[in-house]
């Protein structure tokens, strides 16, 4: 019986393959679910000629495919070797291991002061800075910790972000001095009795910087997890009202407010943990490098990994925070300090025009694609992807894409199919929007560029993903 099922499956697979190859893409689209949605597809060959052209010049919401514009521009303007330097300055005196004076932290937009690029060691950068402070003979700090954040302007969020999103890790503040992606990592363990309030812990070290109002409840094992988090804009009080099935373990990263104070508070706690005593208050200065800083010396310094590594993380993991931080860095470096979202977008648009895109068909309210009001075309996206093939940073750009069935945001997709390891593509998702753009090595060995978008669909995303897979299988076989 098992052999019969296998034979039927093989025959069915051959039939499906033949039927897909025998029709054109418009006929295929007509057979797919979500006919209420708007579909767009552009495919280019190895010479940049259009192979498929379905609604290519019609406006679509790109969601996270917008990151392709931002990251390509950042890579072009700053270069893959660009690094961030986060310095601690001071002009105090050291007497009997006591440092008399303030420590000034100059934030320049490094998004990677977390564990993502350091083997999940979230204190890696703090440890590096703490050891340098200690190497100066300092065991006690008799002064304040000061954040200098003049590298960016005062606007921590782009235009068009939803308040709800600002409670979660994907909608955090964009600030020049940031720690742990400007989020606290909450762990909820529902191992108590039904009706009890589950135990919570959070990183960093159950910090008092945030207040959790824990009104969660453990419910019967057969019930679904019902998530309920609420955070007021500008507040660090977070309401927890979730219903968790008994035995359930929930992990969630939640946004904090006033990122620079969060950085100082967390670093101060870390110093005391490492037996460098402090009794500091925290200050925030928005002026850029003051004239009197010529009298200050660098007490400790951290150099980030090269931009190539940051872009790789942002693209593979679709990290909004990294992307927006690099957008503002681009603005500061190319348009002048302080870096703003508006100037970053202006620089991205300049770059896109240089690549031959029709910028009249590009609207950007942010760099990551989370904002409302973004639009572009699959024709524009595919044109950028083709243009980057001749860019001097091509290898870095191409290497930053998620690989089908292997890593990043498409690690779980296309496994067990011919598309496995033959697609490098960037995903995009916001409510009612699914996009996928990148490069495919076809069955014949050719490399094609594609940009695929489904907008205004109702229901769940899984059927749309299945439809995208059918379209990509069609392209794989045809070309």
N, C-alpha and C positions, 0 to 999 in steps of 0.2 A: 504493500500500500504506500509506503514511504517513497519507493522508486517511482510509482505512478504519479504521485504528487510532484516529484521533481521533474518528470517528463512534461507534465502539463505546464509547470512553471517555465520551462525552457521554451516550449512552443509559444506560450503567452508572451514571453519576453521578445522572441523573434518577431511575433506579430506586431507588438507595440513598436519595435524598432523600425520595422518596415513602414508601419502606418505613419510614424513621426516623420521619417525621411521623405515620404511620398507627398507631403503637403507643404505649402508655404507657411510663413510665420503668421500671416493674418488668419489663415484657415485654422491654424493651431490655436490661436488666441480665442477664436470663436467657440472652441470646444471646452475651454477652461471654465471653472467656476468663477465667481465674483465678476459677473458680467456688468454689474452696476458700477464697477471701478473704471478709472481711466488708466490706460496702459501706454507705455512708451518704450521703444527699443531702438538703439542705434548700435550697429556693428561695423567696424572698420577692418580692412585687410592689412597686410604687412606694408602696403604702400600708402595707407591712409585713405583709400577709397571706400565708399560706403557699400557694404554688403547687404545690410538690412537697414530700413529707414521707415520706421513706423512711429508716427507722431514725434519725430526727432526734434522738430522745432517748436513743439508745444510746451508750455510752461508746466513744470512739475515741482512738487515740494521734495527737496533732495534728502531731508533728514541728515543722517551722519555722512552721507556722501559729500556733503559740504566740506567735511574735513579734508578731502582731497585737494580742494582749492587752497585752503589755508596752509596745509602742511607742505604742499609743493612750493608755495610762495616763500614760506619760512626757509625751506631748504635752499631755494635759489638765492635769496637775499643774504642769509646769514652763513650758509655753508655748513657742511656736515661736521666740521671740526669745531664749530662754535661751542663755547662752554660758559657756564654761569660761575661767577665768583661771589660767594656769600662771605663777607668779612665782618669780623667783630673788632671795632676800634675802641681805643681808650687813651687817656692822657694822665691817668692816675699814678700814684706812687705805691710801691710795695714795701711794707715794713713788717717784719716778723710774720711773713706769709699772708699778711692781710693786704688786699688791694683796696686802696682808698681812691675811689673815683667811679664814674659810671662806665658801663659797657654799652657800646652803641652797635646795634646789629643793622647793617645796611642790606635791605632786601632788594634784589634785582630780578625777581621773577622766576627763580629756580622752582620748577614744579616737582622736582624729584627728591625733596627732603622727606622721604618716606621709605618704606621697605620694598617697593615694587622693583627697583633696579638693584637692590642690595640683598638678594636672597631672603626676602621677607623680614629682614632686620630693620624694623621701623625706627630704631634708635641709632642706626649706623652713622648718620651725619652728626647727630648730637654727641655720640661717643668720640668721633674724630675731633670735634671742637673742644669738648671737655678735656681731652688728653693734652691738647695744645695749651689750654688755660693752665692746667696743672703743671705743664713743663716750664711755665714762667715762674714757678714757685708759689703759685697762688692757692691757698687753702680756704680763704675766707674773702668774701666780697662785701666791702662796706660802701655800697653805692647802689645806684638804680640800674635797671635794665631798660634800655631805650631802643625802640624800633624806629628806624629811619625808612620811610616808605614812599619817598618822593619819586621813585623810579616810575611808578604808575600813578594815574590820577585817582580821584576819590570814588569813582563809580566801580563797585565790585561785581555788578551783574550787567550783562548786555541787555539791550532793548529786546523785549519780546519773550523773556523767560517767564514761565508760569510760576506763581507763588507755591503751588503744590510741589513742583520739582525742586524748589529751593530747600526742601526739608531733607533731601536725599543726597547721596554721594555724587550723583551725576549732575547736580545743580548747585554746587558749592560756590562760595565766594572766590573771586579771582583777585588775589592780593600779592604784592611783591615779596612779602615775608610769610611763608606758608609752611605748615607742618602736617604730615599725614593726610595729604590731599584735603586739608581743611575739614576733616570729619573725625568723629569718634566712632570706634568700632564696637558695636553692642553685641553681646552674646546673651541669649535668653534660653534658660534650661528648664523645660517643663517636666521635671522628674518628680514633682510633688504629688499631692492628692488632688483629685478632681474637685474643683471649686477653690483651690488655693491660688495665691499669687505666685507666679514663677520667679525663681531667682534670676537676678541680672548681674552682669559684670561688663566692664567696658575698658577699652584702651583709649588713651594712655592712663594706666594704673588707677582706674576708677577716679579720674580727676574730678575735682569739685568745680572745674570750670563750667561744667554742664550740670543741670538738675533734671533728673528723670522723675516724672510723676507716673509711678508704676501702678496702673489699675488693670493690668492684664489678668487673664483667668485661664487656668488649666481646665480643659473640657474633655469629654469622652474621646477615646482613641479613634473611634470611627468617624469623627467629625473632621471637616476640612480646616486647615489653618486659615484664620481670618485676620489679615493684617490691618492694624490701625495705629498709625503714627501721626502726630500733629506737632508742628513747631511754628511759633509765631515769628514773623519776619523781624529780624534784628534781635531776637530773643535766644537765650541759651537754656530755656526751660522746654523740655520735650515731653509731650504726653504719650504714654504707651497704653493702648487700650485693646491690644490684640487678644484673640481667643486661640489658644494653642492646644492641640491634641496632646493628651498625656504621653510623655516620652519624647516629645518634639524638641529639636534643637534649632533655634533660629539665630542667624548671624546677619546683621545689617549695619552698614555704615551710614551714619546720619550727619547732616551738615551742622557746622557750628557758625556762630556769628562773631564778627570782629577778629578776623584771622590773625592779625599781627599780635593781638593780646593773647590769643590762644598759643601762638608760637612762644612768646615770652613766658607765659605761665607754665607751659610744658617744659621749656628748657630750664627754668628755675627749679622745678621739681626734680628734673633729671640731675642737675648739679648737686642738690642736696642728697639725692639717692647715691651719688658717687662721692659723698663726703666732702664736697666743696660747699661750705656753709654760706648762706645768703640771708639777708633780711631786707630784700629789695622791694621797692615799689616799681611799677611799670609805667613807662611813658611812651607816647607815640608822636613822632615828628614827621610832618609831611614835606618840609623843605628838602630840596635836593642837597648835594654835598655842600655844607656850609663852609664859608671862607676859613673859619677858625680850625677846620679839620686838618690844616697843614701841620698843626701842632700835635695831631693824634698819630698813634702808631697802630699797626695791625697786631692785635693780641692773638687772634686765631682766624683761620681762613679755610673754607671748603671750596673745592673746584668740582663741579658736576661732571658726570660722564658726558661725552661729546653729543652734540645735537642728533647725530645719526641714531644713537640709542634711544633718545627721548622720542624722536619721531616714530621709530619702530614700535615703541610701546603704545604711543597714542593711536597709531593706525591699526595695529593688530587688535588692541583691546578696546578701540573706539572710546578713548578716554576724553571726555569733554573738558575736564579741568586742565589737563596737559595742553590741549589744543588752544584753549582760551588764554592760558598763561603765555604760550608761545606767540599768539596773535598780538598780545600787548607788548611783549618783548620786541617783536618785529616793528611795532609802532615806535617804541622808544629808540631803537637803534637806527631806524631809517627816516623817521619823521620828527624825531626829537623828544626829549624828556619833558613832561611825563608821558608815558605811553598810554594811549586811549584805545578803546574799541573802534571808534570811528576812524582814527588814523591807521590802525592795523588793517581794517577793511579797505580803506583807500589804497594801501600798498598792495594788498591782495588783488584788487581790481586792476591796478596798474600792471601787475605781473600777468594776469589773465589776458589783458589786451595785447601784451607783448607776444603771447603764445597764439594769438589769432582768434581768440574767443570773441563772440558777440556779447559784450558786457551790457548792452541794452536788455539782454535776456538773462541777466544775473542780478538778483537782489539778495543782499546779505545783511542780516541784523546781528549776526554773531559769527564766530569762526567754526563752531562745532556742529551746527545744524539743529540744536535743541530749540532755538527761538521760533516763535510764530512769525510769519511774514517773509520767510526765505523762499526764493524760487530760482530755478534755472531750467535748462533743457538737457535731455540725455545727449543731444548733439554736442552741446558745449562740454559736457563731462568727458565724452569719448574723445573729443578734440584735444583736451588737456592730456588725457592718458596717452594718446599717440604722440603728442609733442614731447612729453617727458622721456620718450624712448631715445631721443637724440640729445638729451640734457647731460651735462657733465656729471650730475649727481644721479644718473639713472640707476646705477646698481644699488645705491642706498634707498632710493624711492621704491624700486621694485621689490627689494628685500624687506620692506616694511609692511607689505600686504599680508593679510591672513591667507593661509594655504588650505585648500579644500580638504576637509577631513583630518587635518593635522594640528592646526593651531589657531589662536586668535578667535575672532567672532564667528568663524565658520569651521571650527574644530569638530563640531558635532554634526555637520552637514556633509552630504555627498559620500559618506562612507559606504563601501560595498558597491560603488558604481564606477563607471568609466571616468567620471569627472574627478574622482579622488586624486589629489595631488596634481591635477591638470588645470586647476583654476587658482588664480591669486586675485582676490576681490575684496572690496570694502563694502560692508553691509550698512544699511540705514534703516532706522525704525523710529517713528513716533506714531501716535494713534491714527490709524487709517492710512498709514504710509509705509511702504516697504520698497527699498531700493537695493541694488547690487550692481557694482561697477568694477571692472578690472580687466584682467588678461586671461585668455584661455589658450592652451595648447590643444589643438584639435586632433581628431583621430589620424588625420593625414600628416601631422607634425607641424602644421602652420600655427603661428601665434596671431590670434585676433584680439582686437580691443572690443569690449562691449559695455554698454550702460543700459540697465533695465530698471524701470520704475513702475510701481503700481500705486496709485493714489486714490483716496476716497473709497476704500473698500470697507465693507461692513463685516463684523464678526472677527474671528480669531486669525492670527497670522499664519498658523500652520498650513492651511490650504493654499495661501498665497506662496509660501515657500515651496510647496510641492509643485505649484504651477511654474515657478521660476526654474525649478529643477528640470521640468519637462522642456521648457524653452531652451535651456542651456544644453540639454541632451540633444535637442534638434540641431543646434549650432555645432556641437561637437561632431555629429555625424555628417552634416552637410558640407562642412568646410575642412 
